[in-house]
Amino acid sequence: MAPAGPLELDRLIAEALNSKGSSLGYLDRAKEAQVLLDGAVKIARAGGHVAAEIRPLVNLGALADNATGALDANRASAKLARRVGIRMFAR
């Protein structure tokens, strides 16, 4: 992660982790997907990149293997989306 700091590429890295994580989810590689999506959320949150935080939360909800996990992730993403006015995810 060191190269991201000076260049301030945290948002880009979070988005890349989200893309790779969601792709792995489609390939039934759920554990790897979850690790990448969790990392995307943490990096985006730390950098204050709200849109880049919402997308992996939505994907974590879709990837969840139980209703509680899916509901928690979807509620978190919807709450964040409402806060910043991103209607697409503010259901």
N, C-alpha and C positions, 0 to 999 in steps of 0.2 A: 504494500500500500504506500510505501514511501514516495514513489513518483507522483502520486495524486496530490499530495500536500502542497508543494510549491506551485504547481500548475493549477491548483483549485479545480481538479477534475472529479470531485466527489460525486456530483450529480451524474456525470457520464458513467462513472464506475457503478453507481447504484442502478442505473438503467440497464447497463450491460449484465449485471448480476441478475436482475429481474428477467431479462430476455432469456438468458441461459437457463435460469431456474424454471421458468414456465415451460420452456422447450423440453427440459428433462422430465417435467411432470407429465407431458404428453407421451413420453417414452416409457412411462411407468417406472421411473427412477425417482420415487417420491422422497426418499431420505436425502439424496443429493439436491433435489429441487428445493426442499425445505431449508436446507443449510444456506443455499444461495439466496433464496428469497428473504430469509431472516437477516442475512448480511446486508442485502439491499435496503431493507427497512432501517436497520441501524445506521448505515452510512448516510442515507437520505435524511433521517431524523437529526443526526448529529450536525449535518450541514444546513439544516433548515430548508431542505428542498421538498416541499409538501407534495407536489404532483408526483415526484419520483418516489415518495413514501407511500402514496395511495395505491399505486399500481401493484406493487408486490403484496400489499395487504389484501387486495382483491384476489390475487392469484393464490395466496395462502388459504383464503376462504374456499376457493375452488379445489384446492389440493387436500384440504383437511379430511381425515378419515373418520371423523365423527361430527355429529350435528353441533355439538357445543363449540368445537374448534372453528367450524365454518361460521357459525353465528357470531362468535367473538371477533373474528377477523373481519367479517362483513360489517359489523357494527362499528368497529374502529375505523374502517375505511370510509364509511358513510358519514360518521361524525366529523372526521377530518375534512372530507369533501364539502360538507355543509358549512364548516367554519370558514373555508376560503372561497366558497362559491363555485365549486366545480360540479355543475349539475349532473353531468354524466354518471358520476359515482355517488351522488347524494340521495340515493333511494330511500 
